């Protein structure tokens, strides 16, 4: 199973807010799960923090997915 960072659209009432989560993929490359808490930036050293920051930046180039019942549908803003 693979994973990457993705932006997920959370729906709270009439409001939508975006957070970055780790998203997991099945053997066919389709999203099939995500972390319940958003990603935090931390690490053992500056090099590992830079690695995470670069991976987080990559997710801004991918479609936003819904969090919750609509996952893994794409969110269109």
Gaussian input, Z-matrix of N, CA and C with variables (Angstrom, degrees):
# hf/3-21g

backbone

0 1
 N
 C     1     B1
 C     2     B2     1     A1
 N     3     B3     2     A2     1     D1
 C     4     B4     3     A3     2     D2
 C     5     B5     4     A4     3     D3
 N     6     B6     5     A5     4     D4
 C     7     B7     6     A6     5     D5
 C     8     B8     7     A7     6     D6
 N     9     B9     8     A8     7     D7
 C    10    B10     9     A9     8     D8
 C    11    B11    10    A10     9     D9
 N    12    B12    11    A11    10    D10
 C    13    B13    12    A12    11    D11
 C    14    B14    13    A13    12    D12
 N    15    B15    14    A14    13    D13
 C    16    B16    15    A15    14    D14
 C    17    B17    16    A16    15    D15
 N    18    B18    17    A17    16    D16
 C    19    B19    18    A18    17    D17
 C    20    B20    19    A19    18    D18
 N    21    B21    20    A20    19    D19
 C    22    B22    21    A21    20    D20
 C    23    B23    22    A22    21    D21
 N    24    B24    23    A23    22    D22
 C    25    B25    24    A24    23    D23
 C    26    B26    25    A25    24    D24
 N    27    B27    26    A26    25    D25
 C    28    B28    27    A27    26    D26
 C    29    B29    28    A28    27    D27
 N    30    B30    29    A29    28    D28
 C    31    B31    30    A30    29    D29
 C    32    B32    31    A31    30    D30
 N    33    B33    32    A32    31    D31
 C    34    B34    33    A33    32    D32
 C    35    B35    34    A34    33    D33
 N    36    B36    35    A35    34    D34
 C    37    B37    36    A36    35    D35
 C    38    B38    37    A37    36    D36
 N    39    B39    38    A38    37    D37
 C    40    B40    39    A39    38    D38
 C    41    B41    40    A40    39    D39
 N    42    B42    41    A41    40    D40
 C    43    B43    42    A42    41    D41
 C    44    B44    43    A43    42    D42
 N    45    B45    44    A44    43    D43
 C    46    B46    45    A45    44    D44
 C    47    B47    46    A46    45    D45
 N    48    B48    47    A47    46    D46
 C    49    B49    48    A48    47    D47
 C    50    B50    49    A49    48    D48
 N    51    B51    50    A50    49    D49
 C    52    B52    51    A51    50    D50
 C    53    B53    52    A52    51    D51
 N    54    B54    53    A53    52    D52
 C    55    B55    54    A54    53    D53
 C    56    B56    55    A55    54    D54
 N    57    B57    56    A56    55    D55
 C    58    B58    57    A57    56    D56
 C    59    B59    58    A58    57    D57
 N    60    B60    59    A59    58    D58
 C    61    B61    60    A60    59    D59
 C    62    B62    61    A61    60    D60
 N    63    B63    62    A62    61    D61
 C    64    B64    63    A63    62    D62
 C    65    B65    64    A64    63    D63
 N    66    B66    65    A65    64    D64
 C    67    B67    66    A66    65    D65
 C    68    B68    67    A67    66    D66
 N    69    B69    68    A68    67    D67
 C    70    B70    69    A69    68    D68
 C    71    B71    70    A70    69    D69
 N    72    B72    71    A71    70    D70
 C    73    B73    72    A72    71    D71
 C    74    B74    73    A73    72    D72
 N    75    B75    74    A74    73    D73
 C    76    B76    75    A75    74    D74
 C    77    B77    76    A76    75    D75
 N    78    B78    77    A77    76    D76
 C    79    B79    78    A78    77    D77
 C    80    B80    79    A79    78    D78
 N    81    B81    80    A80    79    D79
 C    82    B82    81    A81    80    D80
 C    83    B83    82    A82    81    D81
 N    84    B84    83    A83    82    D82
 C    85    B85    84    A84    83    D83
 C    86    B86    85    A85    84    D84
 N    87    B87    86    A86    85    D85
 C    88    B88    87    A87    86    D86
 C    89    B89    88    A88    87    D87
 N    90    B90    89    A89    88    D88
 C    91    B91    90    A90    89    D89
 C    92    B92    91    A91    90    D90
 N    93    B93    92    A92    91    D91
 C    94    B94    93    A93    92    D92
 C    95    B95    94    A94    93    D93
 N    96    B96    95    A95    94    D94
 C    97    B97    96    A96    95    D95
 C    98    B98    97    A97    96    D96
 N    99    B99    98    A98    97    D97
 C   100   B100    99    A99    98    D98
 C   101   B101   100   A100    99    D99
 N   102   B102   101   A101   100   D100
 C   103   B103   102   A102   101   D101
 C   104   B104   103   A103   102   D102
 N   105   B105   104   A104   103   D103
 C   106   B106   105   A105   104   D104
 C   107   B107   106   A106   105   D105
 N   108   B108   107   A107   106   D106
 C   109   B109   108   A108   107   D107
 C   110   B110   109   A109   108   D108
 N   111   B111   110   A110   109   D109
 C   112   B112   111   A111   110   D110
 C   113   B113   112   A112   111   D111
 N   114   B114   113   A113   112   D112
 C   115   B115   114   A114   113   D113
 C   116   B116   115   A115   114   D114
 N   117   B117   116   A116   115   D115
 C   118   B118   117   A117   116   D116
 C   119   B119   118   A118   117   D117
 N   120   B120   119   A119   118   D118
 C   121   B121   120   A120   119   D119
 C   122   B122   121   A121   120   D120
 N   123   B123   122   A122   121   D121
 C   124   B124   123   A123   122   D122
 C   125   B125   124   A124   123   D123
 N   126   B126   125   A125   124   D124
 C   127   B127   126   A126   125   D125
 C   128   B128   127   A127   126   D126
 N   129   B129   128   A128   127   D127
 C   130   B130   129   A129   128   D128
 C   131   B131   130   A130   129   D129
 N   132   B132   131   A131   130   D130
 C   133   B133   132   A132   131   D131
 C   134   B134   133   A133   132   D132
 N   135   B135   134   A134   133   D133
 C   136   B136   135   A135   134   D134
 C   137   B137   136   A136   135   D135
 N   138   B138   137   A137   136   D136
 C   139   B139   138   A138   137   D137
 C   140   B140   139   A139   138   D138
 N   141   B141   140   A140   139   D139
 C   142   B142   141   A141   140   D140
 C   143   B143   142   A142   141   D141
 N   144   B144   143   A143   142   D142
 C   145   B145   144   A144   143   D143
 C   146   B146   145   A145   144   D144
 N   147   B147   146   A146   145   D145
 C   148   B148   147   A147   146   D146
 C   149   B149   148   A148   147   D147
 N   150   B150   149   A149   148   D148
 C   151   B151   150   A150   149   D149
 C   152   B152   151   A151   150   D150
 N   153   B153   152   A152   151   D151
 C   154   B154   153   A153   152   D152
 C   155   B155   154   A154   153   D153
 N   156   B156   155   A155   154   D154
 C   157   B157   156   A156   155   D155
 C   158   B158   157   A157   156   D156
 N   159   B159   158   A158   157   D157
 C   160   B160   159   A159   158   D158
 C   161   B161   160   A160   159   D159
 N   162   B162   161   A161   160   D160
 C   163   B163   162   A162   161   D161
 C   164   B164   163   A163   162   D162
 N   165   B165   164   A164   163   D163
 C   166   B166   165   A165   164   D164
 C   167   B167   166   A166   165   D165
 N   168   B168   167   A167   166   D166
 C   169   B169   168   A168   167   D167
 C   170   B170   169   A169   168   D168
 N   171   B171   170   A170   169   D169
 C   172   B172   171   A171   170   D170
 C   173   B173   172   A172   171   D171
 N   174   B174   173   A173   172   D172
 C   175   B175   174   A174   173   D173
 C   176   B176   175   A175   174   D174
 N   177   B177   176   A176   175   D175
 C   178   B178   177   A177   176   D176
 C   179   B179   178   A178   177   D177
 N   180   B180   179   A179   178   D178
 C   181   B181   180   A180   179   D179
 C   182   B182   181   A181   180   D180
 N   183   B183   182   A182   181   D181
 C   184   B184   183   A183   182   D182
 C   185   B185   184   A184   183   D183
 N   186   B186   185   A185   184   D184
 C   187   B187   186   A186   185   D185
 C   188   B188   187   A187   186   D186
 N   189   B189   188   A188   187   D187
 C   190   B190   189   A189   188   D188
 C   191   B191   190   A190   189   D189
 N   192   B192   191   A191   190   D190
 C   193   B193   192   A192   191   D191
 C   194   B194   193   A193   192   D192
 N   195   B195   194   A194   193   D193
 C   196   B196   195   A195   194   D194
 C   197   B197   196   A196   195   D195
 N   198   B198   197   A197   196   D196
 C   199   B199   198   A198   197   D197
 C   200   B200   199   A199   198   D198
 N   201   B201   200   A200   199   D199
 C   202   B202   201   A201   200   D200
 C   203   B203   202   A202   201   D201
 N   204   B204   203   A203   202   D202
 C   205   B205   204   A204   203   D203
 C   206   B206   205   A205   204   D204
 N   207   B207   206   A206   205   D205
 C   208   B208   207   A207   206   D206
 C   209   B209   208   A208   207   D207
 N   210   B210   209   A209   208   D208
 C   211   B211   210   A210   209   D209
 C   212   B212   211   A211   210   D210
 N   213   B213   212   A212   211   D211
 C   214   B214   213   A213   212   D212
 C   215   B215   214   A214   213   D213
 N   216   B216   215   A215   214   D214
 C   217   B217   216   A216   215   D215
 C   218   B218   217   A217   216   D216
 N   219   B219   218   A218   217   D217
 C   220   B220   219   A219   218   D218
 C   221   B221   220   A220   219   D219
 N   222   B222   221   A221   220   D220
 C   223   B223   222   A222   221   D221
 C   224   B224   223   A223   222   D222
 N   225   B225   224   A224   223   D223
 C   226   B226   225   A225   224   D224
 C   227   B227   226   A226   225   D225
 N   228   B228   227   A227   226   D226
 C   229   B229   228   A228   227   D227
 C   230   B230   229   A229   228   D228

   B1=1.4516
   B2=1.5210
   B3=1.3223
   B4=1.4631
   B5=1.5244
   B6=1.3225
   B7=1.4586
   B8=1.5158
   B9=1.3329
   B10=1.4540
   B11=1.5207
   B12=1.2970
   B13=1.4599
   B14=1.5183
   B15=1.3398
   B16=1.4631
   B17=1.5192
   B18=1.3191
   B19=1.4509
   B20=1.5247
   B21=1.3317
   B22=1.4581
   B23=1.5165
   B24=1.3239
   B25=1.4638
   B26=1.5245
   B27=1.3115
   B28=1.4605
   B29=1.5221
   B30=1.3168
   B31=1.4601
   B32=1.5208
   B33=1.3313
   B34=1.4563
   B35=1.5215
   B36=1.3420
   B37=1.4610
   B38=1.5086
   B39=1.3178
   B40=1.4658
   B41=1.5238
   B42=1.3088
   B43=1.4649
   B44=1.5227
   B45=1.3225
   B46=1.4646
   B47=1.5174
   B48=1.3279
   B49=1.4542
   B50=1.5182
   B51=1.3105
   B52=1.4550
   B53=1.5258
   B54=1.3324
   B55=1.4575
   B56=1.5194
   B57=1.3174
   B58=1.4634
   B59=1.5207
   B60=1.3409
   B61=1.4676
   B62=1.5203
   B63=1.3176
   B64=1.4569
   B65=1.5215
   B66=1.3377
   B67=1.4589
   B68=1.5195
   B69=1.3265
   B70=1.4615
   B71=1.5228
   B72=1.3366
   B73=1.4574
   B74=1.5244
   B75=1.3411
   B76=1.4608
   B77=1.5259
   B78=1.3176
   B79=1.4667
   B80=1.5211
   B81=1.3400
   B82=1.4661
   B83=1.5259
   B84=1.3291
   B85=1.4544
   B86=1.5142
   B87=1.3322
   B88=1.4613
   B89=1.5229
   B90=1.3335
   B91=1.4631
   B92=1.5281
   B93=1.3427
   B94=1.4561
   B95=1.5236
   B96=1.3224
   B97=1.4535
   B98=1.5124
   B99=1.3345
   B100=1.4589
   B101=1.5236
   B102=1.3198
   B103=1.4565
   B104=1.5267
   B105=1.3242
   B106=1.4650
   B107=1.5206
   B108=1.3109
   B109=1.4694
   B110=1.5142
   B111=1.3364
   B112=1.4650
   B113=1.5256
   B114=1.3075
   B115=1.4576
   B116=1.5200
   B117=1.3036
   B118=1.4627
   B119=1.5255
   B120=1.2971
   B121=1.4618
   B122=1.5176
   B123=1.2993
   B124=1.4543
   B125=1.5147
   B126=1.2928
   B127=1.4535
   B128=1.5035
   B129=1.3154
   B130=1.4626
   B131=1.5184
   B132=1.3291
   B133=1.4605
   B134=1.5244
   B135=1.3118
   B136=1.4615
   B137=1.5330
   B138=1.3153
   B139=1.4624
   B140=1.5272
   B141=1.3254
   B142=1.4647
   B143=1.5290
   B144=1.3225
   B145=1.4662
   B146=1.5247
   B147=1.3258
   B148=1.4663
   B149=1.5277
   B150=1.3353
   B151=1.4653
   B152=1.5225
   B153=1.3337
   B154=1.4622
   B155=1.5245
   B156=1.3234
   B157=1.4660
   B158=1.5243
   B159=1.3270
   B160=1.4646
   B161=1.5195
   B162=1.3322
   B163=1.4652
   B164=1.5174
   B165=1.3219
   B166=1.4566
   B167=1.5283
   B168=1.3206
   B169=1.4621
   B170=1.5265
   B171=1.3257
   B172=1.4678
   B173=1.5212
   B174=1.3369
   B175=1.4665
   B176=1.5218
   B177=1.3186
   B178=1.4644
   B179=1.5312
   B180=1.3234
   B181=1.4629
   B182=1.5285
   B183=1.3375
   B184=1.4644
   B185=1.5238
   B186=1.3291
   B187=1.4637
   B188=1.5295
   B189=1.3168
   B190=1.4590
   B191=1.5260
   B192=1.3316
   B193=1.4554
   B194=1.5229
   B195=1.3267
   B196=1.4569
   B197=1.5230
   B198=1.3125
   B199=1.4539
   B200=1.5265
   B201=1.3046
   B202=1.4599
   B203=1.5190
   B204=1.3296
   B205=1.4616
   B206=1.5316
   B207=1.3182
   B208=1.4675
   B209=1.5351
   B210=1.3304
   B211=1.4589
   B212=1.5186
   B213=1.3069
   B214=1.4527
   B215=1.5290
   B216=1.3182
   B217=1.4514
   B218=1.5257
   B219=1.3310
   B220=1.4503
   B221=1.5209
   B222=1.3018
   B223=1.4635
   B224=1.5159
   B225=1.3116
   B226=1.4684
   B227=1.5085
   B228=1.3254
   B229=1.4697
   B230=1.4907
   A1=108.14
   A2=115.42
   A3=120.34
   A4=109.50
   A5=114.76
   A6=119.80
   A7=109.26
   A8=115.06
   A9=122.01
   A10=108.41
   A11=115.89
   A12=120.40
   A13=108.61
   A14=116.04
   A15=121.61
   A16=108.69
   A17=114.95
   A18=120.39
   A19=107.26
   A20=116.12
   A21=121.65
   A22=109.30
   A23=115.54
   A24=122.45
   A25=108.56
   A26=115.29
   A27=122.53
   A28=108.28
   A29=115.97
   A30=121.54
   A31=108.25
   A32=115.96
   A33=121.38
   A34=107.79
   A35=115.76
   A36=119.56
   A37=109.67
   A38=116.02
   A39=121.40
   A40=112.39
   A41=117.07
   A42=122.11
   A43=111.29
   A44=115.48
   A45=123.15
   A46=107.22
   A47=117.27
   A48=120.91
   A49=108.40
   A50=116.46
   A51=122.92
   A52=110.50
   A53=115.42
   A54=121.90
   A55=108.71
   A56=115.78
   A57=121.76
   A58=108.50
   A59=115.27
   A60=122.82
   A61=109.17
   A62=115.79
   A63=120.94
   A64=106.48
   A65=116.20
   A66=121.96
   A67=108.06
   A68=115.79
   A69=122.99
   A70=109.83
   A71=115.67
   A72=122.42
   A73=110.34
   A74=115.34
   A75=119.95
   A76=110.32
   A77=116.06
   A78=120.74
   A79=112.87
   A80=117.11
   A81=121.50
   A82=112.50
   A83=116.73
   A84=120.69
   A85=114.60
   A86=117.41
   A87=121.51
   A88=110.63
   A89=117.52
   A90=119.90
   A91=110.53
   A92=116.42
   A93=118.85
   A94=113.43
   A95=118.11
   A96=120.70
   A97=111.36
   A98=114.61
   A99=120.13
   A100=109.13
   A101=115.09
   A102=119.78
   A103=109.36
   A104=115.95
   A105=119.12
   A106=111.62
   A107=117.30
   A108=121.72
   A109=110.31
   A110=117.18
   A111=119.27
   A112=111.44
   A113=114.83
   A114=122.20
   A115=111.52
   A116=115.51
   A117=120.98
   A118=107.52
   A119=115.73
   A120=120.52
   A121=108.04
   A122=115.72
   A123=121.36
   A124=108.69
   A125=116.88
   A126=119.74
   A127=111.79
   A128=114.23
   A129=122.26
   A130=112.16
   A131=115.59
   A132=120.59
   A133=108.88
   A134=115.98
   A135=121.13
   A136=110.81
   A137=117.27
   A138=120.69
   A139=110.68
   A140=118.55
   A141=120.66
   A142=111.20
   A143=117.63
   A144=120.34
   A145=109.87
   A146=117.55
   A147=120.87
   A148=111.43
   A149=117.09
   A150=120.87
   A151=109.67
   A152=117.01
   A153=121.03
   A154=111.03
   A155=117.03
   A156=119.83
   A157=111.66
   A158=117.62
   A159=120.80
   A160=111.52
   A161=117.63
   A162=121.20
   A163=111.14
   A164=116.92
   A165=120.83
   A166=110.25
   A167=117.52
   A168=120.12
   A169=112.19
   A170=117.27
   A171=120.84
   A172=111.55
   A173=117.32
   A174=119.39
   A175=111.94
   A176=118.25
   A177=119.83
   A178=111.84
   A179=116.94
   A180=122.19
   A181=111.93
   A182=117.19
   A183=122.06
   A184=109.82
   A185=116.83
   A186=118.99
   A187=111.45
   A188=115.72
   A189=122.37
   A190=107.92
   A191=116.14
   A192=121.62
   A193=110.03
   A194=115.55
   A195=119.81
   A196=110.74
   A197=115.79
   A198=124.58
   A199=106.57
   A200=118.23
   A201=120.89
   A202=113.09
   A203=115.43
   A204=121.59
   A205=113.69
   A206=117.92
   A207=120.49
   A208=113.02
   A209=118.26
   A210=121.95
   A211=108.83
   A212=120.94
   A213=130.17
   A214=114.37
   A215=118.20
   A216=119.97
   A217=110.19
   A218=115.86
   A219=120.71
   A220=110.70
   A221=115.32
   A222=122.66
   A223=107.97
   A224=116.47
   A225=121.03
   A226=107.97
   A227=115.81
   A228=119.45
   A229=111.92
   D1=138.27
   D2=179.03
   D3=-111.15
   D4=169.54
   D5=179.12
   D6=-151.83
   D7=163.28
   D8=170.23
   D9=-158.56
   D10=175.48
   D11=176.03
   D12=-85.69
   D13=139.25
   D14=176.12
   D15=-141.63
   D16=152.18
   D17=173.68
   D18=-84.70
   D19=129.36
   D20=177.57
   D21=-115.51
   D22=137.65
   D23=179.26
   D24=-92.83
   D25=117.31
   D26=178.04
   D27=-94.79
   D28=136.52
   D29=179.56
   D30=-111.22
   D31=117.22
   D32=178.28
   D33=-126.08
   D34=99.27
   D35=-174.13
   D36=66.84
   D37=-125.31
   D38=177.78
   D39=-92.44
   D40=0.07
   D41=-176.14
   D42=-99.97
   D43=143.48
   D44=173.07
   D45=-118.01
   D46=132.20
   D47=171.52
   D48=-133.38
   D49=155.00
   D50=-173.41
   D51=-111.87
   D52=139.36
   D53=173.78
   D54=-140.55
   D55=158.13
   D56=179.49
   D57=-98.83
   D58=127.79
   D59=179.51
   D60=-127.04
   D61=164.20
   D62=167.38
   D63=-84.20
   D64=129.01
   D65=178.82
   D66=-114.47
   D67=137.38
   D68=-177.64
   D69=-107.39
   D70=149.12
   D71=-173.76
   D72=-124.19
   D73=147.90
   D74=177.01
   D75=-81.55
   D76=-175.57
   D77=-176.56
   D78=-66.82
   D79=-15.17
   D80=177.19
   D81=-95.62
   D82=4.10
   D83=179.23
   D84=81.65
   D85=13.98
   D86=179.68
   D87=-95.98
   D88=138.70
   D89=179.45
   D90=-62.43
   D91=131.06
   D92=-179.66
   D93=-134.29
   D94=5.97
   D95=177.56
   D96=-178.53
   D97=168.54
   D98=179.79
   D99=-156.86
   D100=163.20
   D101=177.54
   D102=-73.24
   D103=144.68
   D104=-179.44
   D105=-71.93
   D106=-30.05
   D107=177.95
   D108=-102.86
   D109=146.77
   D110=177.83
   D111=-66.62
   D112=164.24
   D113=-179.53
   D114=-67.94
   D115=141.54
   D116=171.04
   D117=-112.20
   D118=155.23
   D119=179.95
   D120=-105.10
   D121=114.72
   D122=179.42
   D123=-164.78
   D124=173.40
   D125=179.16
   D126=174.96
   D127=179.58
   D128=-178.56
   D129=-75.11
   D130=-25.32
   D131=-178.10
   D132=-158.11
   D133=176.59
   D134=-178.10
   D135=-64.47
   D136=-34.72
   D137=179.66
   D138=-61.09
   D139=-43.05
   D140=179.94
   D141=-70.73
   D142=-32.98
   D143=175.47
   D144=-66.17
   D145=-42.63
   D146=177.37
   D147=-61.49
   D148=-39.09
   D149=178.03
   D150=-60.33
   D151=-47.67
   D152=-179.82
   D153=-63.31
   D154=-43.62
   D155=178.90
   D156=-59.87
   D157=-40.90
   D158=177.97
   D159=-64.55
   D160=-39.89
   D161=177.89
   D162=-66.84
   D163=-38.39
   D164=177.50
   D165=-64.71
   D166=-41.75
   D167=177.90
   D168=-61.56
   D169=-34.94
   D170=178.59
   D171=-60.63
   D172=-33.14
   D173=-175.97
   D174=-69.90
   D175=-18.74
   D176=179.61
   D177=-71.54
   D178=-11.84
   D179=179.92
   D180=-94.62
   D181=-3.14
   D182=-177.46
   D183=-106.08
   D184=157.27
   D185=177.42
   D186=-59.38
   D187=146.50
   D188=176.69
   D189=-79.96
   D190=137.37
   D191=178.40
   D192=-108.25
   D193=154.46
   D194=174.20
   D195=-74.99
   D196=146.45
   D197=169.80
   D198=-94.90
   D199=144.80
   D200=174.64
   D201=92.64
   D202=-146.11
   D203=-172.30
   D204=-60.88
   D205=-28.06
   D206=-178.36
   D207=-85.89
   D208=-7.36
   D209=178.29
   D210=-59.43
   D211=135.57
   D212=5.15
   D213=-101.81
   D214=31.16
   D215=178.15
   D216=-60.69
   D217=150.14
   D218=177.85
   D219=-80.59
   D220=136.95
   D221=176.09
   D222=-87.53
   D223=131.53
   D224=177.32
   D225=-115.77
   D226=116.21
   D227=-179.86
   D228=-100.75

